[in-house]
């Protein structure tokens, strides 16, 4: 889910992230740090390597911190790592004060779209020689959005995206095939027979109160958010949005539920009961669906979001969690080693095993991460993430304006044109244009 809640890919090294040969760029960002060519790692400061001092890291979750640190200590048993729980959404702001005061972390977790602020504050240092290694293992979009003036300032750790999830067992009963629909039109055709509003039975369930959830529909109908990656222009005034909103409003026919009622209980939990063919949500729902599938005797699959017939591939908002090295760290080499480790094969395996989050590695590397090859649901998220949009750092009021826009249209509080005009006016007001 997006940055204010959760945000959540796509895609080995013999030692850490050692890739083909050694890095040849970004040596100017080394400072006085020593690079070991054989291990392809920075040489940690002696007091850290010997365990005399502790490396301090900020995580949002205990289970993730403990898993990553345990994996790190398997390779570096003498290094002491202490962690503090700090929400990713708060980490950059807190580091701006704590870093200068000497009480901040050496490494902290945040969201990719918070990195520009961290760079401006000097709290996200360049990764130096690790940059070329990461660029060889990750989608260029992922490394690009955490870079400034050619230097990477954070390590992409995990990524996530919404996708279409479908009840294979139920679909086979209804259509004779367990394979999902490719288009909204196919879903609408099934809905003609399957929907029963009197018993609250729907062919597809989805949240209609958030632009985050509505964007895959609007994008397949031709609208592109932040087309120039310029926060001054979210695209609310684009003529293509008017047509996309018209299409969005038409889908009320297949899920005739007010936006206020499209809650977790009516979407994810209802799908887990086994009587809904389709749902649009993200990997944060896997645990609920796994439990529901086992209890209610069905299999489910994950695939790319449906398209409009003849429309564009459906884009989603991608989320990405990153690890940044503090520019105030007394141990810049060790901090880089730890941040780098989180995107290594061992680090990625620890992240996935403890949280179920999908490492931000290329697909060929993902398949080698323990557990992922056996997870039947990862491929669908990976495939959808390849179509996802990483938006620039945007103000909170973008989400507020966007949510109001889609609610007004879905609930027929105003026609799409009026709702669009209102969104343009409100955004410009709040943005000070």
Residue pairs with C-beta under 8 A, 6 or more apart in sequence:
1 7
1 8
1 212
1 282
1 284
1 319
2 212
2 317
2 319
2 399
3 89
3 111
3 113
3 114
3 319
4 89
4 396
4 399
6 160
6 284
6 319
7 111
7 112
7 160
7 319
7 320
7 321
8 158
8 159
8 160
8 161
8 282
8 283
8 284
8 319
8 320
8 321
8 357
8 358
9 158
9 159
9 160
9 161
9 318
9 358
9 359
9 360
9 366
9 381
9 382
9 385
10 139
10 159
10 362
10 363
10 382
10 383
10 385
10 386
11 137
11 138
11 139
11 360
11 361
11 362
11 363
11 364
11 365
11 366
11 382
12 345
12 365
12 368
13 19
13 133
13 137
13 344
13 345
15 39
15 40
15 41
16 39
16 40
16 41
16 75
16 340
16 341
16 344
16 346
17 40
17 130
17 133
17 134
17 137
17 340
17 343
17 344
18 39
18 40
18 133
19 40
19 132
19 133
19 136
19 137
20 136
22 37
22 40
22 129
23 40
23 129
23 130
23 131
23 132
23 133
24 132
25 129
25 131
25 132
26 126
26 127
26 128
26 129
26 131
26 132
26 151
26 152
27 35
27 128
27 129
29 126
29 127
29 128
29 129
29 151
30 128
30 129
31 128
31 332
33 42
33 43
33 128
33 332
33 333
33 336
34 42
34 43
34 333
35 41
35 42
35 43
35 129
36 42
36 43
40 133
41 337
41 340
42 128
42 129
42 130
42 333
42 334
42 336
42 337
43 49
43 333
44 76
44 79
44 331
44 333
44 334
44 337
45 53
45 330
45 331
45 333
45 334
46 52
47 53
47 331
48 54
48 55
48 79
48 80
48 331
48 334
49 76
49 78
49 79
49 334
50 78
51 78
51 79
51 80
53 80
53 331
54 80
54 81
54 82
55 79
55 80
55 81
55 82
55 106
55 107
55 331
55 334
55 335
55 338
56 81
56 82
56 83
56 84
56 104
56 105
56 106
56 107
57 65
57 69
57 81
57 82
57 83
57 84
57 105
57 106
57 107
57 108
57 338
58 83
58 84
58 85
58 86
58 91
58 105
58 107
58 108
58 109
59 65
59 68
59 83
59 84
59 85
59 86
59 109
60 85
60 86
60 87
60 88
60 109
61 85
61 355
62 85
63 354
63 355
64 351
64 354
64 355
65 83
65 85
66 354
67 350
67 351
67 353
67 354
67 355
68 341
68 342
68 347
68 350
68 351
68 354
69 81
69 83
70 350
71 341
71 346
71 347
71 349
71 350
72 79
72 81
72 338
72 341
72 347
73 79
73 81
74 346
75 341
75 346
76 337
79 334
81 338
84 105
86 94
86 105
86 108
86 109
88 109
88 110
88 111
88 114
88 321
89 110
89 111
89 114
91 108
91 109
91 110
91 114
92 108
92 110
92 114
92 115
92 117
92 118
92 121
92 123
92 124
93 117
94 104
95 104
95 105
95 108
95 118
95 121
95 123
95 326
95 328
96 117
96 121
96 123
98 104
98 105
99 121
99 122
99 123
99 326
99 327
99 328
100 328
102 328
104 123
104 326
104 328
105 326
106 325
106 326
106 329
106 330
106 331
106 334
106 335
106 338
107 323
107 324
107 325
107 326
107 329
107 335
107 338
107 339
108 323
108 324
108 326
109 157
109 321
109 322
109 323
109 324
110 118
110 154
110 321
110 322
110 324
111 319
111 320
111 321
111 322
112 142
112 145
112 146
112 154
112 156
112 319
112 320
112 321
112 322
112 390
113 145
113 390
113 391
113 392
113 393
113 394
114 393
115 124
115 145
115 146
115 153
115 154
115 322
115 324
115 393
116 148
116 393
117 393
118 124
118 153
118 154
118 324
119 148
119 153
122 327
122 328
123 324
123 326
123 327
123 328
124 153
124 154
124 324
124 325
124 326
124 327
125 153
125 324
125 325
125 326
125 327
125 329
125 332
125 335
126 151
126 152
126 153
127 134
127 151
127 152
127 153
127 154
127 155
127 325
127 336
127 339
127 340
128 336
130 152
130 155
130 336
130 339
130 340
131 143
131 151
131 152
133 340
134 143
134 152
134 155
134 156
134 340
134 343
135 143
135 152
137 343
137 361
137 362
137 365
138 156
138 343
138 360
138 361
138 362
139 360
139 362
141 390
142 156
142 159
142 320
142 360
142 390
143 152
143 156
145 320
145 390
146 152
146 153
146 154
146 155
146 156
146 322
147 153
153 324
154 322
154 323
154 324
154 339
155 322
155 323
155 324
155 339
155 340
155 342
155 343
156 320
156 321
156 322
156 343
156 360
157 320
157 321
157 322
157 323
157 342
157 343
157 347
157 351
157 359
157 360
158 320
158 321
158 351
158 355
158 357
158 358
158 359
158 360
159 318
159 319
159 320
159 321
159 358
159 359
159 360
159 385
160 282
160 283
160 284
160 318
160 319
160 320
160 357
160 358
160 381
160 385
161 282
161 316
161 317
161 318
161 319
161 381
161 384
161 385
161 388
162 212
162 213
162 216
162 280
162 281
162 282
162 305
162 316
162 317
162 384
163 280
163 281
163 282
163 283
163 302
163 303
163 304
163 305
163 316
163 380
163 381
163 383
163 384
164 180
164 278
164 279
164 280
164 302
164 303
164 304
164 305
164 306
164 380
164 384
165 271
165 278
165 279
165 280
165 281
165 285
165 289
165 300
165 301
165 302
165 303
165 380
166 180
166 181
166 277
166 278
166 279
166 300
166 301
166 302
166 303
167 271
167 274
167 276
167 277
167 278
167 298
167 299
167 300
168 178
168 298
168 299
168 300
168 301
169 178
169 274
169 297
169 298
169 299
170 274
170 275
170 276
170 277
170 298
171 177
171 178
171 179
171 180
171 277
172 178
174 190
174 194
174 277
175 190
178 299
178 301
180 278
180 301
180 303
181 187
181 190
181 278
181 306
182 306
182 307
183 306
183 307
183 308
183 309
184 217
184 220
184 251
184 254
184 306
184 307
184 308
184 309
185 308
185 309
186 306
187 203
187 204
187 254
187 278
187 306
188 251
188 253
188 254
190 203
190 277
191 202
191 203
191 204
191 253
191 254
194 201
194 202
194 203
194 277
195 201
195 202
195 203
195 254
195 256
197 256
201 275
201 276
202 254
202 255
202 257
202 276
203 254
203 255
203 276
203 277
203 278
204 254
204 255
204 276
204 277
204 278
204 279
204 280
205 255
205 262
205 266
205 267
205 270
205 271
205 276
205 278
205 279
205 280
206 213
206 255
206 262
206 267
206 279
206 280
206 281
207 213
207 262
207 263
207 267
207 280
207 281
208 214
208 255
208 257
208 259
208 262
208 406
208 407
208 410
209 259
209 260
209 262
209 403
209 406
209 407
209 410
210 399
210 402
210 403
210 406
211 218
211 399
211 402
211 403
211 405
211 406
212 317
212 399
212 402
213 280
214 248
214 402
214 406
214 410
215 225
215 315
215 316
215 317
215 389
216 280
216 305
216 314
216 315
216 316
217 244
217 247
217 248
217 251
217 308
217 314
218 225
218 241
218 244
218 245
218 247
218 248
219 225
219 244
219 312
219 314
219 315
219 316
219 389
220 305
220 306
220 307
220 308
220 311
220 312
220 313
220 314
220 315
221 240
221 243
221 244
221 247
221 248
221 308
221 311
221 312
222 240
222 243
222 244
222 311
222 312
223 235
223 238
223 240
223 241
223 243
223 244
224 235
224 238
224 240
224 315
224 389
225 234
225 235
225 317
225 389
225 391
226 233
226 234
226 235
226 389
226 391
226 392
226 394
227 233
227 235
227 238
229 391
229 392
230 392
231 392
231 393
231 394
231 395
231 398
231 431
232 431
232 433
234 394
234 398
234 401
234 402
234 427
235 241
236 401
236 405
236 420
236 423
236 424
236 427
237 420
237 424
241 420
242 416
242 417
242 420
245 405
245 406
245 409
245 416
245 419
245 420
246 416
247 308
248 406
248 409
248 410
248 416
249 409
249 410
249 412
249 416
252 410
252 412
255 262
257 266
258 410
258 411
259 406
259 407
259 410
259 411
267 279
267 281
268 279
268 281
268 285
268 288
268 289
269 288
269 292
270 276
270 279
271 279
271 281
271 285
271 289
271 292
271 300
272 288
272 289
272 291
272 292
272 293
272 296
273 292
273 296
274 292
274 293
274 296
274 297
274 298
279 285
280 305
282 381
283 356
283 357
283 358
283 377
283 381
286 356
286 377
287 356
289 300
292 298
293 299
293 300
300 377
301 376
301 377
301 380
302 376
302 377
302 378
302 379
302 380
302 381
303 380
303 383
303 384
304 313
304 314
304 380
304 383
304 384
304 387
305 314
305 316
305 384
305 387
306 314
307 313
307 314
313 387
314 384
314 387
315 387
315 388
315 389
316 384
316 385
316 387
316 388
316 389
317 388
317 389
317 391
318 385
318 388
318 389
318 390
320 360
320 390
321 357
323 338
323 339
323 342
323 343
324 339
325 332
325 335
325 336
325 339
326 335
329 335
341 347
342 348
342 351
343 359
343 360
343 361
345 365
345 368
345 369
348 359
348 361
348 365
348 369
349 369
349 370
349 371
351 357
351 359
352 358
352 359
352 369
352 370
352 371
352 372
353 370
353 371
358 366
358 372
358 378
358 381
358 382
358 385
359 365
359 366
359 369
359 372
361 369
363 382
366 372
366 378
366 382
367 373
372 378
395 430
395 431
397 426
397 427
397 430
397 431
398 427
401 423
401 426
401 427
401 430
402 423
404 422
404 423
404 426
405 419
405 420
405 422
405 423
407 413
408 414
408 418
408 419
408 422
409 415
409 416
409 419
413 419
414 422
